[in-house]
Amino acid sequence: MKVFISADIEGIAATNRWAETIGSEREYPAYARAMTEEVVAACEGAIAAGAEEIVIKDAHGSATNLDLSMLPEQATIIRGWEGHPYMMAQGIDRSFDAAVFIGYHSAAGSDGNPMSHTMTLAPQHVRINGKPGSEFMIYSGCATLEGVPTVFLSGDKNLCEEGRALYPWLTTVAVKEGRGLSTVNMAPKKACRLIREGVEKALRQDLKALKPVLPEHFEVELEYKDHHKARTNSYFPGVEQVDACTIRFAEDSYFEVLRKLKFLL
């Protein structure tokens, strides 16, 4: 079995504020370690389910957060950014049996996490076919585009609820709940145990029976916090401005959606 893992940090059990997620801040090392521990737990669950090969995309910030010395020998890690539109799912392809997402967070404009955002802090809302466009929705879609089922998600409670609506077979572990600028955080040791158990359970499904399907058409709206972003980005090919802060585009190809989002977010 070959498993793909994408890892972020704003949705891990420990984090609450931006300083804990930024490499230049003094708080950061402890939270980068906590992120690594959750990824290691996911690897352990995958190995218990029979995974012989694991590819991990470090998908936060500089993409150099994870402590490689803690990873199992079955793992290969993708660090940094290639520039490919798959971004947080860079490396996913049809050779994988399943995809796992660790430490993910609610979408821009959501109250599910004090650090809710979608890729950058520029958008107030991202909507894809009328639904909140979280990073999980966008980049698990890369797995679907490659015919790979997304089977596990850990992150905040709000995102986990949205994830189960996207994929009926999805196993989730909600490790925190956002309440305004506060969070109710699960003990990291418990989070790691539940992630380990959840990933193993998710990968013991009949993976070949899972048939993820993308919509045939995509209507995308990006509402920015600053009106000048909407005006500037309205000149991007295929994009129209619909009000002072909002642009819109439509595509039948999901890869074209990803290509546009790479430059517009």
C-alpha positions as CSV (number, residue, x, y, z in Angstrom):
1,M,0.0,0.0,0.0
2,K,1.2,3.5,-0.9
3,V,-0.1,6.4,1.2
4,F,0.1,10.2,0.6
5,I,0.0,12.5,3.7
6,S,-0.3,16.3,3.5
7,A,0.4,18.1,6.8
8,D,-0.5,21.6,7.9
9,I,-0.1,23.2,11.4
10,E,-3.0,25.5,12.2
11,G,-5.3,22.5,12.7
12,I,-3.0,20.4,15.0
13,A,-4.1,19.9,18.6
14,A,-1.7,22.3,20.2
15,T,-1.9,25.6,18.2
16,N,-4.1,28.6,18.9
17,R,-2.4,31.7,17.5
18,W,-0.2,32.8,14.6
19,A,3.1,33.2,16.5
20,E,3.0,29.4,17.2
21,T,3.0,28.7,13.5
22,I,5.7,31.1,12.2
23,G,9.3,29.9,12.0
24,S,10.8,33.2,13.1
25,E,8.8,33.4,16.3
26,R,10.2,32.0,19.6
27,E,7.2,29.9,20.3
28,Y,7.4,28.0,17.0
29,P,9.8,25.1,17.7
30,A,7.5,23.4,20.2
31,Y,4.6,23.6,17.8
32,A,6.6,22.3,14.8
33,R,7.5,19.3,17.0
34,A,3.8,18.8,17.9
35,M,3.0,18.9,14.1
36,T,5.7,16.3,13.5
37,E,4.3,14.1,16.3
38,E,0.9,14.1,14.7
39,V,2.4,13.2,11.3
40,V,4.4,10.4,12.9
41,A,1.2,9.1,14.5
42,A,-0.4,9.1,11.1
43,C,2.6,7.2,9.6
44,E,2.3,4.6,12.4
45,G,-1.4,4.1,11.7
46,A,-0.6,3.7,8.0
47,I,2.1,1.2,8.6
48,A,-0.2,-0.8,11.0
49,A,-2.7,-0.9,8.1
50,G,-0.1,-2.3,5.7
51,A,1.5,0.8,4.1
52,E,4.9,0.0,2.7
53,E,5.5,3.5,1.2
54,I,4.5,6.8,2.6
55,V,5.0,10.2,0.9
56,I,4.6,13.3,3.1
57,K,4.1,16.8,1.8
58,D,5.1,19.3,4.4
59,A,2.5,21.9,3.5
60,H,2.8,24.8,5.9
61,G,4.6,28.1,5.4
62,S,8.2,27.4,4.2
63,A,7.3,23.7,4.0
64,T,10.3,22.9,6.1
65,N,8.6,22.3,9.5
66,L,8.8,18.6,10.1
67,D,11.7,17.0,12.0
68,L,12.9,14.3,9.5
69,S,14.8,12.5,12.3
70,M,11.4,11.5,13.8
71,L,9.9,9.9,10.7
72,P,9.8,6.2,10.0
73,E,12.0,4.6,7.4
74,Q,9.0,4.0,5.1
75,A,8.5,7.7,4.7
76,T,9.7,10.1,2.0
77,I,9.1,13.8,2.5
78,I,8.6,16.6,0.0
79,R,9.9,19.9,1.5
80,G,9.7,23.4,0.0
81,W,7.5,24.4,-2.9
82,E,7.9,23.3,-6.5
83,G,5.4,25.8,-7.9
84,H,3.0,23.2,-9.2
85,P,-0.7,24.1,-8.9
86,Y,-1.2,21.0,-6.6
87,M,0.6,23.1,-3.9
88,M,-0.3,21.4,-0.6
89,A,-0.9,18.1,-2.4
90,Q,2.3,18.3,-4.5
91,G,3.4,14.8,-5.3
92,I,0.0,13.1,-5.4
93,D,-0.5,10.9,-8.4
94,R,-2.4,7.8,-9.5
95,S,0.2,5.5,-7.9
96,F,-1.2,6.1,-4.4
97,D,-3.9,4.0,-2.8
98,A,-5.2,6.7,-0.4
99,A,-4.6,10.2,0.9
100,V,-4.5,11.5,4.5
101,F,-4.7,15.1,5.7
102,I,-3.2,16.1,9.1
103,G,-3.5,19.4,10.9
104,Y,-5.9,21.1,8.6
105,H,-8.1,24.1,9.5
106,S,-11.3,25.9,8.6
107,A,-11.7,28.1,5.5
108,A,-11.4,31.8,5.2
109,G,-14.3,33.6,6.9
110,S,-15.2,30.6,9.1
111,D,-15.4,30.8,12.9
112,G,-14.1,27.3,13.3
113,N,-10.5,28.3,14.1
114,P,-8.9,31.5,15.3
115,M,-6.5,31.1,12.4
116,S,-9.1,30.3,9.7
117,H,-7.9,31.2,6.3
118,T,-7.5,29.8,2.7
119,M,-3.9,29.8,1.6
120,T,-3.2,33.4,2.4
121,L,-4.8,36.1,4.6
122,A,-6.0,38.0,1.5
123,P,-9.5,36.4,1.0
124,Q,-12.4,37.0,3.3
125,H,-14.3,34.2,1.7
126,V,-13.6,31.5,-0.9
127,R,-16.6,29.8,-2.4
128,I,-16.5,26.8,-4.8
129,N,-19.9,25.9,-6.1
130,G,-21.4,27.9,-3.2
131,K,-19.5,26.0,-0.5
132,P,-16.7,27.3,1.7
133,G,-13.4,26.7,-0.1
134,S,-11.1,25.3,2.6
135,E,-7.6,24.2,1.9
136,F,-8.8,20.7,2.6
137,M,-11.5,20.9,0.0
138,I,-9.2,22.4,-2.6
139,Y,-6.3,20.0,-2.1
140,S,-8.1,16.8,-1.4
141,G,-9.7,17.6,-4.8
142,C,-6.2,17.1,-6.2
143,A,-6.3,13.5,-4.9
144,T,-9.8,13.0,-6.4
145,L,-8.5,14.4,-9.8
146,E,-5.8,11.6,-9.7
147,G,-8.4,9.0,-8.7
148,V,-7.1,8.7,-5.2
149,P,-9.6,8.5,-2.3
150,T,-9.1,10.9,0.7
151,V,-9.8,8.7,3.7
152,F,-8.7,10.6,6.8
153,L,-8.7,14.2,8.1
154,S,-7.6,15.7,11.4
155,G,-8.1,19.3,12.3
156,D,-10.7,21.6,13.9
157,K,-14.2,20.4,14.6
158,N,-15.9,22.7,12.0
159,L,-13.6,21.4,9.2
160,C,-14.1,17.8,10.1
161,E,-17.9,18.2,9.9
162,E,-17.5,19.8,6.4
163,G,-15.1,17.0,5.4
164,R,-17.5,14.2,6.2
165,A,-20.1,16.0,4.0
166,L,-17.6,15.9,1.1
167,Y,-16.6,12.2,1.5
168,P,-19.0,9.8,3.2
169,W,-16.2,7.3,3.9
170,L,-13.9,9.9,5.6
171,T,-12.6,9.1,9.0
172,T,-12.0,12.3,11.0
173,V,-10.4,13.3,14.3
174,A,-11.4,16.7,15.6
175,V,-8.5,17.7,17.8
176,K,-9.7,21.2,18.7
177,E,-12.8,23.5,18.5
178,G,-12.6,27.2,17.8
179,R,-14.5,29.6,19.9
180,G,-13.8,33.2,18.9
181,L,-10.1,33.8,19.4
182,S,-10.0,30.8,21.9
183,T,-9.7,27.1,21.2
184,V,-10.7,24.1,23.2
185,N,-7.7,21.8,22.6
186,M,-7.4,18.1,23.0
187,A,-4.3,16.9,24.9
188,P,-1.6,16.3,22.2
189,K,-0.9,12.8,23.4
190,K,-4.5,11.8,23.1
191,A,-4.7,13.5,19.6
192,C,-1.7,11.4,18.4
193,R,-3.3,8.2,19.7
194,L,-6.6,9.0,18.0
195,I,-4.9,9.9,14.8
196,R,-2.9,6.7,14.8
197,E,-6.0,4.6,15.4
198,G,-8.1,6.7,12.9
199,V,-5.6,6.4,10.1
200,E,-5.3,2.6,10.6
201,K,-9.1,2.3,10.6
202,A,-9.5,4.5,7.5
203,L,-6.9,2.5,5.5
204,R,-8.4,-0.8,6.4
205,Q,-11.4,0.0,4.3
206,D,-11.8,-1.5,0.9
207,L,-10.0,1.3,-0.8
208,K,-10.7,0.1,-4.3
209,A,-14.4,0.4,-3.7
210,L,-14.1,4.1,-2.9
211,K,-14.8,6.1,-6.1
212,P,-14.3,9.9,-5.5
213,V,-15.8,12.1,-8.2
214,L,-15.4,15.8,-8.9
215,P,-18.2,18.0,-10.1
216,E,-18.4,18.5,-13.8
217,H,-18.4,22.3,-13.5
218,F,-16.9,24.8,-11.0
219,E,-18.2,28.3,-10.1
220,V,-15.5,30.0,-8.0
221,E,-15.9,33.3,-6.0
222,L,-13.1,35.0,-4.2
223,E,-14.0,37.8,-1.8
224,Y,-11.0,39.8,-0.7
225,K,-10.6,41.8,2.5
226,D,-9.1,44.7,0.5
227,H,-10.9,46.0,-2.6
228,H,-7.7,46.7,-4.5
229,K,-7.0,43.0,-4.6
230,A,-10.3,42.4,-6.4
231,R,-9.6,45.2,-8.9
232,T,-6.0,44.0,-9.6
233,N,-7.0,40.3,-10.0
234,S,-10.0,41.1,-12.2
235,Y,-7.5,41.5,-15.0
236,F,-6.4,37.9,-14.8
237,P,-7.6,35.9,-17.9
238,G,-11.1,34.5,-17.5
239,V,-11.9,36.5,-14.3
240,E,-14.6,39.1,-13.8
241,Q,-15.2,41.5,-10.9
242,V,-18.7,41.3,-9.5
243,D,-18.4,43.9,-6.7
244,A,-15.8,46.0,-5.0
245,C,-14.2,43.1,-3.2
246,T,-15.3,40.0,-5.2
247,I,-14.1,38.3,-8.3
248,R,-15.6,35.3,-10.0
249,F,-14.6,32.7,-12.6
250,A,-16.0,29.4,-14.0
251,E,-14.2,26.3,-15.3
252,D,-15.1,22.8,-16.3
253,S,-11.5,21.6,-15.6
254,Y,-10.5,21.3,-12.0
255,F,-6.8,21.6,-12.9
256,E,-7.7,25.0,-14.4
257,V,-9.4,26.0,-11.1
258,L,-6.2,25.0,-9.3
259,R,-4.0,26.9,-11.7
260,K,-6.0,30.1,-11.2
261,L,-6.2,29.8,-7.5
262,K,-2.4,29.5,-7.3
263,F,-2.1,33.0,-8.6
264,L,-5.3,34.6,-7.2
265,L,-5.1,33.6,-3.6
